[in-house]
Amino acid sequence: MSRMYSVSDYEQAARRLLPRCVWEYLQGGTEDMLSRDRNRSAFHDFAFTSRILRDVSAPSMATELFGARYSLPVGMAPTGLAGMMRHDCDVLIAKAFHENALPYVISASSVVPMEELVKHAPGAWYQAYFPDDRERIDRICTRLENCGITNLIVTVDVPVAANRENIKRRDFDIPFRMTPSLALDGLLHPRWMAGTLLPTLRTRGIPRFANLYEEIGTRITEDPPQGFRGGRDRLSWRTMSWLRDRWRGRLILKGILHPQDALEACALGMDAIVVSNHGGRQLDYTISTLAALEAVIAAARDRIAVFFDGGITRGTHVLMALALGAQFVFAGRAFLYGAAVAGQRGVDHVIDIIRRELLTDMALLGTAHLEALHCEGVLQRAAPLNRGVHA
């Protein structure tokens, strides 16, 4: 870890450590990977105009959100099957984020029950994949309420399974089926076998989808009785309107790219939206989330809280999203890299890297307060970057 200076360093280390099938699941997108790649490259389309001769000796990065005070404007995005990266990965990330006073979002597709995770991260949020079945949604909401969860994120951009060719080529899919190529892939990565697969099988058995349903679900090797995505293709604004009446806590919609959908969410009384294209893992050739953020902010910022995810690996990326008007930023892959490489210490270190970058970048930008970024005009569109030309 002493030679890890950036999220990119952890990314490269995780790539060497993880079996190819697991790496493809973590890093991949869909089809031609354009949506995934645009999320990252979109930050190159903007440039800062820094201010000078300002007192930046006492910067404040703390952020108030839904009555809670967080140390940074950065949270852990929901990440399914994180347990493939490290034994009890969900647990160690939950601990790291709670100890760093940051929000942790439990994924519906995680393999550790929410009842256990909220003990490690009191105040954790939950992200749901809901079918258009109000009785099932009601039972899941009851489970959340029994866990003391008050912030519910509903992911709305997965009506059907995406075309993830990259993991299919590695024989990796759900339900999971062991093949000779997968077995060889694991054997060629002994550190992962010793640090992830074997302790998981020893302590938890074959992983289950622990939070997808109103009770702990099926093993990842089995077909769910109701279908893994059954009913999601019928989910509609009508059901969201009903859910707004049913759910007494904060309700957030994740997967917003179009300004009109942001306005629909406002009209239904949602507490927040997340501008997101699922990390480029659903529809390919979508607009980048940073580009979508501009349009959504223009339409709805004064009417609803707007959060952002997609491609975050630097403190400057966080500042750009905030400067465009986002109130909060979530990241997933960056922290999974840290977990894969060094467990909770790796997650803590990635959080610290982003924290230190934010401190440095705020000072160099000439601001001591994050809330001032959006109104100070410090971000503008930039000319296309040509790394081959130097002055």
Buried (B, 14 or more C-beta within 10 A) or exposed (E): EEEBEBBBBBBBBBBEBBBBBBBBBBBBBBBEBBBBBBBBBBBEBBBBEEBEEEEBEEBEBEBEBBEEEBEBBBBBBBBBBBBBBBBBBBBBBBBBBBBBEBBBBBBBBBBBBBEBBBBBBEBBBBBBBBBBBEEBBBBBBEBBBEBEBBBBBBBBBBEEEBEBBBBEEBBBEBEBEEEEBBEEBBEEBEEBBEBBBEBBEEEBEEBBBBBBBBEBBBBBEBEBEBEBBBBBEEBEEEBBBBBBEEBEBBBBBBBBBEBEBBBBBBEBEBBBBBBBBBBBBBBBEBBBBBBBBBBBBEBBBEEBBBBBBBBBBBBBBBBBBBBBBBBBBBBBBBBBBBBBBBBBBBBBBBBEBBBEBBBEBBBBBBBBEBEEBBEBEBBEEEEEEEEEEEE
